Amino acid sequence: MSLSSNRFTLPAGTWEIAWNAPFAPGSGGERQHQSMLYNFTDSAEVKRGMSSTLAGSVNNETGQQLSQGSAVVTITGSKAFEIRSRVNVDSTTGNPANFDTEVYTRVTVRRACSQREALPMRCCVRSIESVRRRRQSVRRRRRQGAVGAVAR
């Protein structure tokens, strides 16, 4: 994976992508915001994030809202993606804190587990459960045997 010009490029595979995109609304009436995962290579919208609305009667010109989203994408070749925002008023992508480096949009990318990769883990979990059940059964029989020996 690489990052350049606010775009992240992924190699072929299946990927889980989650994002948080802030929105600092300007003044005005009802303010709306929605983020989206955009495939820059293919010029296509992949998935939209949650939309948020701030009523015009709320005095929140200096606050922020977040639009979150997630998607699972399967690509056969290298593709560049970016997070885009749609708004209905003048806005910025977040209010600066002016402490140090500013972080606005945050993206988490993980390679998705294939069925073939997941299968050994499920088998492992099953075998651990069966061992646990066998041990419980042996303990139960021992207790019953000990109780039976005392009762005789």
C-alpha positions as CSV (number, residue, x, y, z in Angstrom):
1,M,0.0,0.0,0.0
2,S,1.2,3.5,-0.7
3,L,0.0,7.0,0.1
4,S,0.5,10.1,-2.1
5,S,-1.5,13.3,-2.7
6,N,-4.3,12.2,-0.3
7,R,-4.8,9.0,-2.2
8,F,-4.0,5.5,-1.1
9,T,-3.1,2.8,-3.6
10,L,-3.8,-0.9,-3.0
11,P,-2.5,-4.0,-4.8
12,A,-4.9,-6.7,-6.1
13,G,-6.9,-8.5,-3.4
14,T,-9.9,-8.1,-1.1
15,W,-9.7,-5.1,1.3
16,E,-11.7,-3.9,4.3
17,I,-11.7,-0.1,4.2
18,A,-13.1,2.1,7.0
19,W,-13.0,5.9,7.2
20,N,-13.9,8.9,9.3
21,A,-14.1,12.3,7.5
22,P,-14.7,15.5,9.5
23,F,-16.8,18.5,8.3
24,A,-16.6,22.0,9.7
25,P,-19.7,23.7,8.5
26,G,-19.9,27.4,7.6
27,S,-22.8,29.5,8.6
28,G,-26.1,29.4,6.9
29,G,-29.2,27.2,6.9
30,E,-29.4,23.5,7.2
31,R,-25.9,22.1,6.8
32,Q,-25.4,18.6,5.3
33,H,-22.4,16.4,4.8
34,Q,-21.7,12.9,3.4
35,S,-18.4,11.2,2.8
36,M,-17.6,8.5,0.2
37,L,-15.0,6.1,-0.8
38,Y,-14.0,6.9,-4.4
39,N,-12.0,4.7,-6.8
40,F,-9.8,7.3,-8.4
41,T,-8.3,4.9,-10.9
42,D,-11.7,3.9,-12.4
43,S,-13.4,7.3,-11.7
44,A,-16.1,5.5,-9.7
45,E,-17.9,6.0,-6.4
46,V,-17.5,2.8,-4.3
47,K,-19.6,3.5,-1.3
48,R,-21.1,6.4,0.6
49,G,-20.6,7.0,4.3
50,M,-23.1,8.2,6.8
51,S,-24.7,11.5,6.2
52,S,-25.0,14.2,8.9
53,T,-27.2,17.2,9.1
54,L,-26.9,20.2,11.4
55,A,-30.1,22.3,11.7
56,G,-29.8,25.9,10.7
57,S,-31.2,27.0,14.1
58,V,-28.2,25.5,15.9
59,N,-25.3,28.0,16.3
60,N,-22.5,25.7,15.6
61,E,-20.2,27.6,13.1
62,T,-17.1,26.4,14.9
63,G,-18.0,22.8,15.6
64,Q,-17.4,19.7,13.5
65,Q,-19.3,16.6,12.4
66,L,-18.0,13.2,11.3
67,S,-19.2,11.1,8.4
68,Q,-18.1,7.5,8.8
69,G,-18.2,4.7,6.3
70,S,-16.8,1.2,5.6
71,A,-16.6,-1.1,2.6
72,V,-15.1,-4.3,1.4
73,V,-13.6,-4.1,-2.1
74,T,-12.1,-6.7,-4.3
75,I,-9.8,-5.5,-7.0
76,T,-7.8,-7.5,-9.6
77,G,-5.1,-4.9,-10.1
78,S,-3.5,-1.9,-8.3
79,K,-6.1,0.9,-7.7
80,A,-5.9,4.3,-6.2
81,F,-8.7,5.4,-3.7
82,E,-9.5,8.6,-1.9
83,I,-12.1,9.8,0.5
84,R,-14.4,12.5,-0.8
85,S,-17.0,14.7,0.9
86,R,-20.2,16.2,-0.4
87,V,-21.6,19.2,1.4
88,N,-24.3,21.7,0.7
89,V,-22.6,24.8,2.2
90,D,-19.1,26.4,2.2
91,S,-17.0,24.3,4.6
92,T,-13.6,22.9,5.4
93,T,-12.5,19.4,6.2
94,G,-12.0,20.2,9.9
95,N,-11.1,23.0,12.3
96,P,-7.3,23.2,13.0
97,A,-6.2,22.9,16.6
98,N,-2.9,24.6,15.8
99,F,-0.9,22.3,18.2
100,D,1.2,20.4,15.8
101,T,0.4,18.1,12.8
102,E,-3.3,18.2,11.9
103,V,-5.1,15.0,11.2
104,Y,-8.5,15.3,9.6
105,T,-9.7,12.3,7.6
106,R,-8.6,8.9,9.0
107,V,-8.6,5.7,6.9
108,T,-8.1,2.1,8.1
109,V,-7.2,-0.5,5.5
110,R,-6.9,-4.3,6.2
111,R,-6.5,-7.2,3.9
112,A,-9.7,-9.3,4.1
113,C,-9.4,-12.9,5.1
114,S,-10.3,-15.3,2.3
115,Q,-12.4,-18.4,2.9
116,R,-9.2,-20.5,2.4
117,E,-7.3,-18.5,5.0
118,A,-10.2,-18.5,7.5
119,L,-10.8,-22.3,7.3
120,P,-7.7,-23.4,9.3
121,M,-8.6,-20.9,12.0
122,R,-12.1,-22.3,12.3
123,C,-10.7,-25.9,12.4
124,C,-8.3,-24.8,15.1
125,V,-11.2,-23.3,17.1
126,R,-13.2,-26.5,16.7
127,S,-10.4,-28.7,17.8
128,I,-9.7,-26.6,20.9
129,E,-13.4,-26.8,21.7
130,S,-13.5,-30.6,21.3
131,V,-10.4,-31.0,23.5
132,R,-12.0,-28.8,26.1
133,R,-15.2,-30.9,26.0
134,R,-13.2,-34.2,26.3
135,R,-11.4,-32.8,29.4
136,Q,-14.6,-31.7,31.0
137,S,-16.1,-35.2,30.3
138,V,-13.0,-36.9,31.9
139,R,-13.3,-34.7,35.0
140,R,-17.0,-35.4,35.3
141,R,-16.4,-39.1,35.1
142,R,-13.6,-38.9,37.7
143,R,-15.9,-37.0,40.1
144,Q,-18.7,-39.5,39.6
145,G,-16.3,-42.4,40.1
146,A,-14.9,-40.8,43.3
147,V,-18.4,-40.2,44.6
148,G,-19.4,-43.7,43.7
149,A,-16.4,-45.3,45.4
150,V,-17.2,-43.4,48.7
151,A,-20.8,-44.4,48.5
152,R,-20.1,-48.1,48.2
